[in-house]
Amino acid sequence: MSAADEGQQFFLRLLKANDETVGRILQQPAASPGGTMRVGRGGNLAALVASYCSPESSFHQAESLIPWMERSAQAFVDAQDPDGLLDAGNLSSPPDTGFVVEATAAALDVARRSRDPRLARMQDTLTRFLLRVGEALVTGGVHTPNHRWVVCAALARINSLFPSARYVSRIDDWLGEGIYQDADGLFPERSPNYARVEVNAFLTMARLLNRPALLDPARKHLISNLYLMQPDGELETVNSRRQDQDRPVHVANFYLQYRYMAIRENNPTFAAVARLIASRPGEGLVEGANPVLHFLEEPLLRKPLPDGGTIPSDYTRVFANSQLVRIRRVERAASIYGGDDLPLGIASGLAHNPTFFSFRKGKAILDSVRMGGQFFSLGVFRPEGIQVDGSRAVLRQRLEAPYYQPLPKEYRNARGDYPLTPARDGRFWSKLDFPHRRMSHVQVLDQKVTVVEKQGLFELHIEITGHDRVPYAVELAFRPGGQFGGAIEETALRARAGAGEAKAFFLKEGIGTYRVGDDAIEFGPGQTEHEAINLSGHTYLAHGAVLRAAGHCVYITGFTPFRKVITIRGV
């Protein structure tokens, strides 16, 4: 394939997969639950319109698709609440309805361009749907930072089809709040899933409103992704403030955005990311509306990618606002993290992942290193920031657990009825009016980890001091798919290690290995002085929950003072 044909050939690859989807749709009962009549994000309608309107499709202008497109379009109108919004995730939700607009407005745009009179009924239906949505979005509200830009992008799409100063005025009202990105290029939620939404929204507004300045935040984030990417394209999420902070997200979600910016700005590095994504098996390259529709509505995407370009593969990058350090040495990559949001809460919108280190070499992945002690149920180690000095990164946390003296006489009452208040360390509440009591006999646990990198080899220098004889544990969680070697023993403590059938392993001594194919991670030396490995702490224990990293967990344990150097390297 010549470079000049790359865009068209990739479009044909997407179209082939889309035709297969349409074939499956046509095999469903017309009104089957979960089938074409489900609103969702509009994926079925988008697939049908994309194949019908693509001259290269085996379903191009196929009469059999018309009733399916008409029923699918009508489903959106039928699902609208009286205010014009959809119950799509949240109830009567402007932003969730905005997500649906990406597919429905693109479908209408592409159908219009086809000038096929047989699509008139479907177009009329989508017109009714989108005009009612537009009325709702010029007054509707949001829940989260990215929702603002979802609504703006939806209004930009509707405005491109049905121009109205009211739509543009509402967009300007939201944009007037300012677009926040930190110095590292991350949006407030620091979430790859939602960053894709935001980047897509800014590109949509820049394109449809002719506002090239809105390309700036998109470009800035796409650059930041280069240093959050693992060698296989997976993105680091430990610093996210949303639901993806402990689950994998792939840069493939940004395919269309990288492709568009690579071609528009002749950016070879962005082109290299697009090529990395395109090299993956399968066709799941984007989240959101149908990629074939995007190629049909934006001809620039069919142009060839710029030649050359490489993705950074040897660097140390500090994301200061996130308290995250990313290190990559070609196929070895690590993350050091100390950025929990304080005061800590367990909720969407707060960063609360206690993983402070992760590492991978090829397919062998150490997803998480966590640690903690049985110290007054205060739970897992949560670093209070990170200090970076050359090849060293230092993480610290001090835990204090006080006892309380009698309540001063001026705050006492004869009924013994005092305010329900939290203890100073936050681990429990009681009707003891804690704020007015003097603390004494404060017990202390000082925790420190110094991570030292030596060209892809990492040493975790762990030092836990303060109260003596506290059981302490280091948890290393490996992604399933490999085999352990070395002095690793499975325990029968499944109920104490976590829920369900999760296995718990102890590295008794020496060096352990975890191998996936030709890739392996060595770690150790081991040590097992006790089997108290529950790191959950009072926040989880009060609800009967367990905080345990996913995967195969190996534990190294000891008593305070606990001083140990754990070496991790890829082989």
N, C-alpha and C positions, 0 to 999 in steps of 0.2 A: 504494500500500500504506500503510495507516495504521500508526502507531507500535505500536498494540496488536497488530497482526498480524505484526510483524517476526519474532518468534521462530518462530512456526509456519511462515511462508513460508520462512525460512532452513532450517528442518528439512526442508521439502519439497524444497528445492533439493538438500540433502545426500542425501535419500532417493532422488531421481531418479538421481543419480550411482551410488548404491549398487545400485539395481535394474539399472543397466547393467552393473555389475561382476558381479552374480549371473547375468545373461544370458550373459556370457562364460564364467563358471565352468561353466554347464550345457552349454556346447558342447564342453567338454573331455572326453577319455576319463576315466573315473572314477578310474583309478589312474595317470594320465599323470605322467611325471617333471616336477617343477616345478609340477604342478597342485594340485588340492585336497588330495592326500595329502601334500604337503609340509608339514612342521610350521611352519617359519618363525616369525613372531610371531603366528600365528593369524588372519591377515587374512581368509582365505577363510571360515573358520568364522564369524567375526564378521559378515561381509557376509551370509552365508546366514541367520543367526539374526536379524539386524536387519531384513531384508526380510520374513522369515516372520512376525515378531511385530509389524510396523508395520501398523495398520489401513489406512493410506493407500497402502501399497505394492501394486504390481501383482502381487506374489508373496505377498500376505498369506495365510497358512495354506495355501499351495500344497502339495499332496501330493507333487509332484515334488521338492521340496527336502528332504524328510525323509531319504531314503537318503543324500543328499549330506552332510547334517549329521551323520548317524550315522557315516558313514565318516570324515569329517573329525575328529570327536571321538575315534574309535578310533585315529586316526593319532597322537595325542598319547600315548595309553597305550602304543602299540606302540613309540614312540620313547624311552620312559623307560628309563634305565639301572636296574640293580638297586637303586640307592640312591634312586630316584624322581626323579632329575634328568635333564636333557636335555643332549645335545651340541649346543648351539645357539650357535655361535661358539666359545666356550671349551668344554672337555670336562667333563662332569659338573659343570656350572656353576650354583651357586645364583643368582647375579644374572641370568644370561641366562635361566634358567628363570623367574625372577621377572618378567622382561619379558613372557614368554608368558602368565603368570597374568593380566595386565591384560585381555587379550582373552578368555581362556577363562572366568575368573571372571565377567566382565561378561556373557558369553554365557549362562552358567548362571543368573545372577541374572535376566536378562530373560526367559529361557525359563520359569523358575519362575513369574514374575509372570503369564505368559500363561495358566497353568492349563490347558494343552492336553495331554490324556493321550497324544496321539500323539508327544510329545517325551520321553516317559518314558525310553526306551532311551538317547537321547542324554544326558539328564540323569544317568542312572546312570553312564554312561561318564565324563562330565566329573567327577562326584563322586569316582570311583575315582582319576582323574588328580590332582585337586586335593588330596585327602587324603594321597596319597603325597608330593606336592610339599610340603605343609605339614609333614610329618614331617621331610623333608630340610632345610627352611628353618629349623627351630628349632635346628639344629646347624650348618648350613653357613656357610662363610666367604665373604670378598669379596676383590677386588683393588684397588679404587679408592674414593675418597670417596663418589661418587654411588651405588655399589653398595649401600652400607648402607641407603640410603633406598629403593632399588628393592626390596630384600628386605623392608623394613618395610611398604611399600605392598602388596606381594604378600600378606604375612601378614595385613594389615588386611582385604584383600579376602576371603581364605579364612576369616578369623574372622567376617566379616559373614554368611557362608553357613553355617559350621559353628563356632559359638562355642567357644572353648577358652582357658582362662587361660594355657596354655603359649604360644600364639601372642602374646598381649598381653605376657607376660613377656619374650619374646625381643625384641619391638619396644622395650620399655622398656630392655632391656640395650643395644641399639644407640643409642637416643636418649640414654642416659646418658653417651655420649662427648661430647655437645654438638654443636650445629649451628653450624658455622663459616660466617660471612659477614663480609667485610671492611666497612669503613665505607661503601663505595660500593655495597653490596648484592650483591657477586659471591661465588659459592661458590669453594672452593679451586681447582677446575680452570679457572675463568674461561672456560668453554666454553659458548657458546649451545646447542649440541646437548645437552650433558649438563645444563645448567641447566633445560632443558625437562623432563628426566627428574626432576630434583630438585623443581622447582615442582609438577609433577604428583603426585609422591609425597607432598609435604606436604599438598596439597589433599585427596588421597585419604584420608590418615590423619585429617586434621581432620574430614572429612565422616563417615567410617565409624566412627571411634572417639569422635566427639563431643568433639574437643579443639580448640577454636577458636584456642588459642594457636599452633597449628602453621600457621595462616594467616599469621602474621607474617613468617617468612622468604620465603614465596611472594610476599606483597605487596611486600616490600622489593626483591626481584629484579625483579618486574614494573615497578617504578618505575625501576630502573636501566636497564632496556631502553629506556625512553623516550629516554635520552641516548646510547644506543649505536646507535639506529636511523638509517639513512640516509633521505632523503626518500621512497624507494620501499618502505621497510620492511625492507630488508636490514640485518642486524646486523653491527657491527664485530667481527672475530674475531682481529685481529692480536695481541691480548694473551692469547689462549687458550693453555692448557697441553696441549691435546689435538689430535687430527688435523684439526680444523676451523680451525686457526690460519692457514691460507693458502687457505681455500676459502669461498665465499659460504654464508651461512645466513640464512634469512628469518624474520622475526618470526611468520610464519604458523604455524610450529611451536607457537606459544603460543596459538593461537586459543581453544581451549576454556578455557584458564586465564584469559585476559583476559575472556572472556564470563562465566564463572562469577563471578569477583570483581567485575566491573562490576555485575552484577545483584544479587549478594548484598549488596554494600556501597554500592550506588547511586553508583558512581564514574563520572562522565561521561568522564574522561580515558581510563580503561581501555576504556570503550565506544567511544571514538573509534578506538582501536587495533583493536578487533574490526571496526569498520566499514571501516577501511583494508584489513584482510585480506580481508574479505568482498567488497570491490570488485575483487579480482583475478579474472582469467578462470580457469576450471577449478575443480576441487573439491579440490585437494591442500592442505587447510587444516590438517591435523594430522599429527603423527607418532605412531605407536603404534596403540592399539586404534581400532576403527571409531568415527567420530564419531556415527553414528546410534545405536549402542548407548549411548553416553554420554547422548544426549538421552532415550533410553527409560528409562534407569536413574535419571537425575537430572532430574525435572520442572522444576526451577528454570531449566534451560538454555532451555526453550521460552518463558519469559517475555520480554517485550520489553526491549531494552537501554535504559538511561537516556538521556534526550534531552541534546543539547548535548555539550560537551566538545571540546577540541582537543589535539593532540599538540604538545609544545614544538618550536618551529622556529627560534628565534633565541637562541642561548646559547653560552657557553664552559663546558665541564664538565671538571674535572680528576678523573680516577680515580687517586688518589694511590698506592694500593697496587699498581696495575698499571703505574704510570709512563706513563699514557696521557692525552692531552688530546683531547677531542672538541669541535669547533667547528662550529656550523651557522648559516648565514644563509639561511633559507628553503630554496631549491632548491640552494644551494651548501653542501657539507659537507666537512670535512677531519678527519684524524686525525694526531696527532703522537705518536710512540711511542719509548720508550727503556727498555723493561722486560724485556729478556732475563733469564732466570734464570741466575745465576752461582754457582759455576763452570759454564760452558756445557757442555751435552751435547745431542746430537741424539737425542731420544727422546720418545715419548709420555709426558706428565707434566711436561715442561719447556717453558717458553716460549722459543722459539729463532728466531722469525721476524725477519729482519734489516731488514724494511721499516720505515723510520722516518717516512715521510710518505705520505699518500694523499689524494686529492681527487676530487670529482665535482661536475659541474654537470648536473643532469637525467640524461640517458641517456649523456652522455660521462663516462667513468670512467677516472681515473688510479689504478689499483689499487695501485701500489707505486713508491716512490722508494727506491733503495738506492745505495750507493757503496762504493768500496774501491780500494786500490792494490796494485801488484805489489811488496809489501814482505815479503820473506822468507816468502812463501806464508802469511801470517797472515790473509789473506782479507778478507771484507766488514766494513765499519764496523758495530760493534755498540755503541750508546750505553750508557754506564754510568749510567743514570738520566736524569732530566729535571728541569730547573730552570725554573719558570714565574714570570714577573714581568710581570703585566699582559698585554699583547698579544704578549709575547716568550716563546719557549720555547727553552732552550739544551740541546743534546745534545753530549756529549764522549766521546772515547775516546783513550787513549794506548797505543800499541803500543811494546814494547821487545824488541829481538832482540840478545842478548849473544853474545860469544865466550867461550871458556873457557881458563883457565890450567892448567898441569900439576897433576896430582893431588898434594896434599901427601904427603910421604914416609910419614907414619904410616898412610896409607890404601892404600899400594901393596902389591902382591904379585908374586912372581917369575913367576907364570904369566901375568900380564896379564889375569886373569879378574876382571872387576868387575861389580857388579850392573847389571841392565838397568833403567834409570831414564829418566824423561822429562826433556828439556831444560826449563829454567826457563820458557820461553815456551810449552811444551806442544806444539810443532809436530812433534816427533819424539822417538823413544826410541832409546837406544843403551846398550851395555855399557861405560859410561864413568863410572858413579858420579857423576852430575852434582851431587847435593846437597853433595858435599864439595869441589867445585871452586870456585875464585874466578872470578867473572865480570869481563870487561873489554871495552873497546871496544863499549859498549852503543850500538846504533843506535836512534834514536827517531823515531816518527811521531806527531805530535799532530794529532788530527782534531776539528773543532768545527763544528757547524751551529747557527745561530741562526735560528729560524723566526719571522718577524714577520707578523702578520695585520693587514690594513688593510681591514676591512669586506668580507670575502669574497675579497680578493686576498691572495696569500701570497708572501712573499719568503724564499728559502732562502739565507742568507748562509753560504757554505761557506769555511772556512779550514783548509788542510792545510799544516802546517809540520814542520820537523825535517830529516830527510835530504833533500837536494836531488836533483832529476831522477828522482824516483820516478814512474812512469806511474800516473795516477789517473783513475778513470772514475766518472761518475754515470749510473745506469741508471733510466730512467723507463719503466714497463711499463703499457701501456694495454690495457683489456679489448677483445677483438676485437668488430668490428661497425661500426667507423667508418673514416674516410679521413683520411690525413695531408695537410697543406699546409705550405708554407714550404720552406726549404732542407734538406730531409731526403732522404738518399740511402741506398738499400738497398745492403748490402755482400755480398760473396761469402764472408764469413767464417763461414758457418753452423756449421761444425764447431767453431770456436773460441767462437762465441757461445752454443752450447748444443746439446742433443741433437736428433736428427731434423731436420725441415724448418723449424724455427723461424727466423724472419727477424730479422736485426739491422739497425737503422737508425742513422745518425749525423746529428745536427743540426749541419750545417757552420757555420752562422752565422745571425744574426738570430733571428726569432721563428718557432717552429713552431706548427702548429695540429692538433688532432685533433677531427673533427666527426662526430657521430652525429645525423642528422636536423637539428633546429633548435638542438641544443645543441653547444657547442664549448668546448674548453680550449686556451688559449694558453700557451706555455711557452718559455723561453729567457732570454737570447740563447744561441745555440749556439757551439760551439767543438770542433774536432777536431784534436788535435795528435798522436794516435797511435791504434792500433787494438787495444790490449791491454785487453780488456773482460771477461776471465774473473775473476769475483769469488769463486770457489769456496773457495779456501784449502785448507790441508792436511787438514782434517777430511774434506772431500769428495774431494779429489784422491787421497788414499791408497786410496780404494775405486773410483776411476775414475768418480766421479759428478760432476755439474755442479750448482752452485747458481745458478739463473737464474730470475727471476720469470716466471710464466706471462703470456702475451699478447704484444703487439707491443712490443718493447723498443727504445727510442731512447737513444742514448748521447751524452753530452757528456764530452770527455776533455781532459786537460792533464797537465802535469808539476808536481811540487812545486818551490818553494812554489806551491800552487794556491789562489788566492783568486778567488771568483766569487759573484755574486748571480744566482740563477735565480728568475725571477718566474713564478708560476703563477696563472692567473685564468680564471674561467668567463665565457663570452660567449654 
